[in-house]
Amino acid sequence: MGLASSMGLGIALGRPELDVTVLDGDGSILMNLGGLTTLARYRPQNLIHVVFDNESLLSVGGFPTATSTGSDLEGIARSAGVPRVITVREVDDFAAAFEEAVAARELTTIVAKVEAKGPPAFLTDLPLLENRFQFQRHLRRTED
């Protein structure tokens, strides 16, 4: 948690021929705000950073995040130097913003305000170490 944008940046810089989309959460990005300044510094043209802002840490019980009391992720990303930033609240607006970001070929952060609604419990049967290796193997396969 907190490093999705950093991982995406590494992939975008290391594999500029790939289009990279990072799906992040408000709790995650708030844990690593410095990641936004690093994204802005390198400005990979092949990276779209989507932040789903439900104003809570839903996966660990629904505790409120700073966005529930006024912190503005769009403003933070813009101030960090991200060249294209937008906040959307409707699905159609999200689709349009994403299409525009793809066409623009410029680092973009899309903050999507969403409901804090999830399953009754978060369970994972994902073996984390093996998942890491699966991800690496997938990236290697895309080089061919």
URGI-V130716 format. One record per pair of residues at least 12 apart in sequence whose C-alpha atoms are under 10 Angstrom apart, sorted by sequence separation. I is the first residue (numbers start at 0). J is the second residue. D is the distance in Angstrom with one decimal. If there is no record, write none. Layout:
i=I j=J d=D
i=I j=J d=D
//
This chain:
i=7 j=19 d=6.7
i=8 j=20 d=9.7
i=52 j=64 d=9.2
i=54 j=66 d=5.2
i=55 j=67 d=7.2
i=72 j=84 d=9.3
i=73 j=85 d=6.3
i=74 j=86 d=9.5
i=84 j=96 d=9.5
i=85 j=97 d=9.9
i=96 j=108 d=9.7
i=97 j=109 d=7.6
i=7 j=20 d=7.3
i=8 j=21 d=8.8
i=35 j=48 d=9.7
i=53 j=66 d=8.4
i=54 j=67 d=4.8
i=72 j=85 d=9.5
i=73 j=86 d=6.2
i=96 j=109 d=7.3
i=7 j=21 d=5.9
i=52 j=66 d=7.7
i=53 j=67 d=8.3
i=54 j=68 d=8.5
i=72 j=86 d=8.4
i=73 j=87 d=9.9
i=96 j=110 d=9.9
i=6 j=21 d=8.5
i=7 j=22 d=9.2
i=52 j=67 d=9.3
i=54 j=69 d=9.6
i=71 j=86 d=9.5
i=85 j=100 d=10.0
i=96 j=111 d=9.9
i=4 j=20 d=9.2
i=5 j=21 d=9.3
i=54 j=70 d=9.6
i=84 j=100 d=9.5
i=93 j=109 d=7.9
i=4 j=21 d=6.2
i=83 j=100 d=8.1
i=93 j=110 d=8.9
i=3 j=21 d=6.6
i=4 j=22 d=8.1
i=93 j=111 d=6.9
i=3 j=22 d=7.4
i=4 j=23 d=7.2
i=92 j=111 d=9.2
i=93 j=112 d=9.6
i=3 j=23 d=6.3
i=52 j=72 d=8.5
i=83 j=103 d=9.2
i=2 j=23 d=8.9
i=3 j=24 d=9.1
i=90 j=111 d=8.8
i=1 j=23 d=8.4
i=28 j=50 d=7.7
i=50 j=72 d=8.6
i=83 j=105 d=7.3
i=84 j=106 d=8.7
i=85 j=107 d=8.2
i=86 j=108 d=8.6
i=87 j=109 d=7.4
i=88 j=110 d=8.6
i=89 j=111 d=8.1
i=90 j=112 d=9.8
i=0 j=23 d=9.0
i=1 j=24 d=8.6
i=4 j=27 d=9.2
i=5 j=28 d=10.0
i=27 j=50 d=8.9
i=28 j=51 d=9.8
i=50 j=73 d=9.6
i=82 j=105 d=7.5
i=83 j=106 d=6.4
i=84 j=107 d=5.7
i=85 j=108 d=6.7
i=86 j=109 d=5.9
i=87 j=110 d=6.3
i=88 j=111 d=6.0
i=89 j=112 d=8.1
i=90 j=113 d=9.4
i=0 j=24 d=9.0
i=1 j=25 d=9.3
i=3 j=27 d=7.8
i=4 j=28 d=7.8
i=19 j=43 d=9.5
i=25 j=49 d=9.9
i=26 j=50 d=9.5
i=27 j=51 d=9.8
i=28 j=52 d=9.6
i=81 j=105 d=9.5
i=82 j=106 d=6.5
i=83 j=107 d=4.6
i=84 j=108 d=4.8
i=85 j=109 d=5.1
i=86 j=110 d=4.5
i=87 j=111 d=5.0
i=88 j=112 d=5.1
i=89 j=113 d=8.5
i=1 j=26 d=7.6
i=2 j=27 d=7.3
i=3 j=28 d=8.1
i=18 j=43 d=9.9
i=19 j=44 d=9.4
i=20 j=45 d=8.3
i=21 j=46 d=7.6
i=22 j=47 d=8.8
i=23 j=48 d=7.3
i=24 j=49 d=8.1
i=25 j=50 d=6.2
i=26 j=51 d=9.3
i=27 j=52 d=9.8
i=81 j=106 d=6.8
i=82 j=107 d=6.7
i=83 j=108 d=6.3
i=84 j=109 d=5.8
i=85 j=110 d=6.1
i=86 j=111 d=5.8
i=87 j=112 d=6.2
i=88 j=113 d=6.9
i=0 j=26 d=8.2
i=1 j=27 d=4.1
i=2 j=28 d=7.7
i=5 j=31 d=8.9
i=8 j=34 d=9.0
i=18 j=44 d=8.6
i=19 j=45 d=5.9
i=20 j=46 d=5.8
i=21 j=47 d=6.3
i=22 j=48 d=6.5
i=23 j=49 d=5.9
i=24 j=50 d=5.0
i=25 j=51 d=6.2
i=26 j=52 d=8.0
i=81 j=107 d=6.8
i=82 j=108 d=8.5
i=83 j=109 d=8.3
i=84 j=110 d=7.6
i=85 j=111 d=8.4
i=86 j=112 d=7.2
i=87 j=113 d=9.0
i=88 j=114 d=9.8
i=0 j=27 d=5.3
i=1 j=28 d=5.5
i=4 j=31 d=8.9
i=18 j=45 d=4.9
i=19 j=46 d=4.8
i=20 j=47 d=4.8
i=21 j=48 d=4.9
i=22 j=49 d=5.0
i=23 j=50 d=4.6
i=24 j=51 d=4.8
i=25 j=52 d=4.8
i=26 j=53 d=8.8
i=81 j=108 d=7.2
i=0 j=28 d=8.3
i=1 j=29 d=7.3
i=2 j=30 d=8.4
i=3 j=31 d=9.4
i=4 j=32 d=9.9
i=5 j=33 d=9.5
i=6 j=34 d=9.8
i=15 j=43 d=7.9
i=17 j=45 d=6.8
i=18 j=46 d=6.3
i=19 j=47 d=6.4
i=20 j=48 d=5.9
i=21 j=49 d=5.9
i=22 j=50 d=6.1
i=23 j=51 d=6.1
i=24 j=52 d=5.9
i=25 j=53 d=6.9
i=26 j=54 d=7.8
i=0 j=29 d=9.9
i=1 j=30 d=5.1
i=2 j=31 d=6.8
i=5 j=34 d=6.0
i=8 j=37 d=8.5
i=9 j=38 d=9.7
i=12 j=41 d=8.3
i=15 j=44 d=8.2
i=16 j=45 d=7.8
i=17 j=46 d=8.8
i=18 j=47 d=8.2
i=19 j=48 d=8.4
i=20 j=49 d=7.2
i=21 j=50 d=8.2
i=22 j=51 d=7.4
i=23 j=52 d=8.6
i=24 j=53 d=7.8
i=25 j=54 d=6.7
i=26 j=55 d=6.8
i=27 j=56 d=8.6
i=0 j=30 d=7.7
i=1 j=31 d=5.2
i=2 j=32 d=9.8
i=4 j=34 d=6.5
i=5 j=35 d=8.7
i=8 j=38 d=6.6
i=11 j=41 d=10.0
i=12 j=42 d=9.2
i=15 j=45 d=6.5
i=24 j=54 d=9.1
i=25 j=55 d=7.5
i=26 j=56 d=5.7
i=77 j=107 d=10.0
i=0 j=31 d=8.9
i=1 j=32 d=8.5
i=3 j=34 d=9.0
i=4 j=35 d=7.8
i=7 j=38 d=9.4
i=11 j=42 d=9.7
i=12 j=43 d=6.5
i=14 j=45 d=9.1
i=15 j=46 d=9.2
i=24 j=55 d=9.1
i=25 j=56 d=8.0
i=26 j=57 d=8.8
i=76 j=107 d=9.5
i=77 j=108 d=8.9
i=2 j=34 d=7.6
i=5 j=37 d=8.1
i=11 j=43 d=6.4
i=12 j=44 d=9.2
i=24 j=56 d=8.6
i=26 j=58 d=9.8
i=76 j=108 d=7.4
i=1 j=34 d=8.6
i=4 j=37 d=9.3
i=5 j=38 d=7.8
i=8 j=41 d=8.4
i=10 j=43 d=9.9
i=11 j=44 d=8.3
i=12 j=45 d=8.4
i=24 j=57 d=9.8
i=76 j=109 d=9.6
i=4 j=38 d=7.8
i=8 j=42 d=8.9
i=9 j=43 d=9.7
i=11 j=45 d=6.2
i=12 j=46 d=9.0
i=52 j=86 d=9.6
i=76 j=110 d=9.5
i=8 j=43 d=7.4
i=10 j=45 d=9.7
i=11 j=46 d=6.2
i=29 j=64 d=8.2
i=49 j=84 d=9.9
i=51 j=86 d=9.9
i=73 j=108 d=7.9
i=7 j=43 d=10.0
i=10 j=46 d=9.1
i=11 j=47 d=9.6
i=26 j=62 d=9.7
i=29 j=65 d=7.9
i=47 j=83 d=9.6
i=48 j=84 d=9.4
i=49 j=85 d=9.9
i=50 j=86 d=9.3
i=51 j=87 d=9.9
i=52 j=88 d=9.8
i=72 j=108 d=9.4
i=73 j=109 d=7.9
i=8 j=45 d=9.4
i=26 j=63 d=8.9
i=27 j=64 d=9.9
i=29 j=66 d=9.0
i=39 j=76 d=8.4
i=49 j=86 d=9.9
i=72 j=109 d=9.5
i=73 j=110 d=6.4
i=8 j=46 d=7.3
i=26 j=64 d=6.2
i=38 j=76 d=9.4
i=39 j=77 d=9.0
i=42 j=80 d=9.1
i=72 j=110 d=7.0
i=73 j=111 d=9.8
i=7 j=46 d=7.5
i=8 j=47 d=9.7
i=25 j=64 d=7.4
i=26 j=65 d=8.3
i=36 j=75 d=9.5
i=39 j=78 d=9.6
i=40 j=79 d=8.8
i=42 j=81 d=7.4
i=71 j=110 d=9.5
i=72 j=111 d=10.0
i=7 j=47 d=9.0
i=8 j=48 d=9.4
i=25 j=65 d=8.6
i=26 j=66 d=8.8
i=32 j=72 d=9.5
i=35 j=75 d=8.3
i=36 j=76 d=7.8
i=39 j=79 d=6.5
i=40 j=80 d=7.5
i=41 j=81 d=9.7
i=42 j=82 d=7.9
i=7 j=48 d=8.4
i=25 j=66 d=7.5
i=29 j=70 d=9.7
i=35 j=76 d=6.1
i=36 j=77 d=9.6
i=38 j=79 d=8.7
i=39 j=80 d=5.0
i=40 j=81 d=8.2
i=4 j=46 d=9.4
i=34 j=76 d=9.7
i=35 j=77 d=9.0
i=36 j=78 d=8.7
i=37 j=79 d=8.5
i=38 j=80 d=8.4
i=39 j=81 d=4.6
i=4 j=47 d=9.5
i=29 j=72 d=8.6
i=32 j=75 d=8.4
i=33 j=76 d=10.0
i=35 j=78 d=9.3
i=36 j=79 d=4.9
i=37 j=80 d=9.1
i=38 j=81 d=7.0
i=39 j=82 d=7.2
i=4 j=48 d=7.0
i=28 j=72 d=8.7
i=32 j=76 d=8.6
i=35 j=79 d=6.1
i=36 j=80 d=6.6
i=37 j=81 d=9.3
i=38 j=82 d=9.9
i=39 j=83 d=9.9
i=49 j=93 d=9.7
i=3 j=48 d=9.2
i=4 j=49 d=9.2
i=34 j=79 d=9.3
i=35 j=80 d=7.9
i=36 j=81 d=7.6
i=4 j=50 d=9.6
i=33 j=79 d=8.5
i=35 j=81 d=7.2
i=25 j=72 d=7.9
i=32 j=79 d=8.9
i=49 j=97 d=8.7
i=48 j=97 d=9.8
i=47 j=97 d=8.1
i=48 j=100 d=9.7
i=63 j=115 d=9.8
i=47 j=100 d=6.9
i=46 j=100 d=9.0
i=47 j=101 d=7.6
i=61 j=115 d=7.7
i=45 j=100 d=9.7
i=46 j=101 d=8.8
i=61 j=116 d=9.1
i=44 j=100 d=9.8
i=45 j=101 d=8.3
i=61 j=117 d=9.5
i=44 j=101 d=9.4
i=47 j=104 d=8.9
i=58 j=115 d=9.9
i=45 j=103 d=9.6
i=46 j=104 d=8.0
i=47 j=105 d=8.0
i=48 j=106 d=7.8
i=49 j=107 d=8.2
i=50 j=108 d=7.3
i=51 j=109 d=8.4
i=52 j=110 d=6.6
i=53 j=111 d=8.4
i=54 j=112 d=8.2
i=57 j=115 d=6.6
i=58 j=116 d=10.0
i=44 j=103 d=8.5
i=45 j=104 d=6.1
i=46 j=105 d=7.3
i=47 j=106 d=5.9
i=48 j=107 d=6.0
i=49 j=108 d=5.7
i=50 j=109 d=6.1
i=51 j=110 d=6.1
i=52 j=111 d=5.8
i=53 j=112 d=6.0
i=54 j=113 d=8.3
i=55 j=114 d=9.5
i=56 j=115 d=8.7
i=57 j=116 d=7.6
i=58 j=117 d=8.1
i=60 j=119 d=9.8
i=44 j=104 d=5.0
i=45 j=105 d=6.8
i=46 j=106 d=5.4
i=47 j=107 d=5.0
i=48 j=108 d=4.6
i=49 j=109 d=4.8
i=50 j=110 d=4.8
i=51 j=111 d=4.9
i=52 j=112 d=4.8
i=53 j=113 d=4.9
i=54 j=114 d=8.3
i=55 j=115 d=6.7
i=57 j=117 d=7.2
i=58 j=118 d=9.1
i=60 j=120 d=9.0
i=43 j=104 d=8.7
i=44 j=105 d=4.2
i=45 j=106 d=6.8
i=46 j=107 d=6.9
i=47 j=108 d=6.1
i=48 j=109 d=6.2
i=49 j=110 d=6.0
i=50 j=111 d=6.0
i=51 j=112 d=6.1
i=52 j=113 d=5.8
i=53 j=114 d=5.4
i=54 j=115 d=7.1
i=55 j=116 d=9.8
i=57 j=118 d=9.5
i=58 j=119 d=9.9
i=59 j=120 d=9.3
i=60 j=121 d=9.6
i=43 j=105 d=6.9
i=44 j=106 d=5.2
i=45 j=107 d=9.3
i=46 j=108 d=8.8
i=47 j=109 d=7.7
i=48 j=110 d=8.4
i=49 j=111 d=7.2
i=50 j=112 d=8.4
i=51 j=113 d=6.4
i=52 j=114 d=8.2
i=53 j=115 d=4.8
i=58 j=120 d=8.1
i=59 j=121 d=8.3
i=42 j=105 d=7.3
i=43 j=106 d=5.7
i=44 j=107 d=8.5
i=50 j=113 d=9.8
i=51 j=114 d=9.3
i=52 j=115 d=8.5
i=53 j=116 d=8.2
i=57 j=120 d=9.9
i=58 j=121 d=6.4
i=42 j=106 d=5.5
i=43 j=107 d=9.3
i=51 j=115 d=9.9
i=57 j=121 d=9.3
i=58 j=122 d=9.6
i=41 j=106 d=9.1
i=42 j=107 d=8.8
i=39 j=106 d=7.8
i=38 j=106 d=7.9
i=39 j=107 d=9.5
i=38 j=107 d=9.6
i=38 j=108 d=9.8
i=35 j=108 d=9.2
i=20 j=97 d=10.0
i=20 j=101 d=9.7
i=18 j=101 d=8.6
i=25 j=110 d=8.7
i=18 j=104 d=9.2
i=24 j=110 d=9.1
i=25 j=111 d=9.6
i=20 j=107 d=9.8
i=21 j=108 d=9.4
i=22 j=109 d=9.8
i=23 j=110 d=9.4
i=24 j=111 d=9.4
i=25 j=112 d=9.4
i=20 j=108 d=9.9
i=17 j=138 d=9.9
i=14 j=138 d=9.1
i=17 j=141 d=8.8
i=17 j=142 d=9.6
i=16 j=142 d=9.4
i=14 j=141 d=9.7
i=10 j=138 d=8.8
i=14 j=142 d=8.6
//
